[in-house]
Amino acid sequence: MAFSVMSSRVATGADGGFRLELEFFPDGEHSVSGERADFYVLDVPGLSPAPPAYPGNELDQVRHDLPSWSSRCTVLQSATTRGG
């Protein structure tokens, strides 16, 4: 299913790098550490602008509506950050 980012936190590490912590709805967490990060805002044709809602559906029933790594997209904005 699609996960929506509900919160994010960035902290500076002791080694000069950083740590990004993300919390997702419905019930997911992910964190990553590094010295550099690249962020992108993408436009994916056909993707709904609002977070999708799939109550009562299985992944196989909604998979065709979800973007994937091979989805066509346009980069609208990008940013790079380095720790320390």
N, C-alpha and C positions, 0 to 999 in steps of 0.2 A: 504494500500500500504506500501511498505518498505520505511523507512526513513533513510537517510544517515546523520551521525553526521558531521556537517560542522565546528563547533567551540565548544570549551569547556573552561570554566573558573573556577578556584578554588580560593576561598577566605577564610581567617581565620576569624571566628566569634569572637565577643567580649567575649563569654563564653568559648573560648578555642576549640570549635568545628570548623566545616568547612561547606562551602556551595559550591555545584557543580552546575553550570549552563551549559546547553547544548542547542545548536541551531541545528535544523535539516532541511534538504532539503527534500521535498518541503514545507516549511512553518510550522515549529513546534518548540516549546520551552518547556523545562522541567528543573526544578531545584529541588534540594533535599538538606536538611541540616541534619547534624548528628555529632556524636562523632567518628565514625569509618566507614570505607568503605572497601569492598572487591571487587576487580576487577579481571576479568577472560578473557583470550584469549582462544577462543574455535575453534575447527575444527568440522564442521558439514558436514558429508559425503553428497555429491551431491549438496552442495551449491556453486553457482558460486563465483569465487574469486573477480569478479568485481561488483560494485554496479549495481543492476538490473535496467532496464528501462522498464516501462510498459505504454508507451503512448497509449492512446485510449482504454485501457483495464479496465474492471471492476474488483473489488476485487475477485469476484467469479471465474473469468477466470484465475487468477494467484495464488490463495490461495494455491494450491497444490505445488507450487514452493517455498513457504516461510517457514522458520523454525518456530517452535512453542516451547512452554515450554516443550512439551513431545518429541521433536526431539532428536534422538540419537546424542551424541557429545563426544568429547575427550577434556579434559582440557590441553592446551598447556603451559600456564603460569598463575600464580596467584600472587596477591600482596594484602596486607592489609595495611591500613593507619589509624592512629588515630590523632585526632585533638590535638592542644595544645602541 
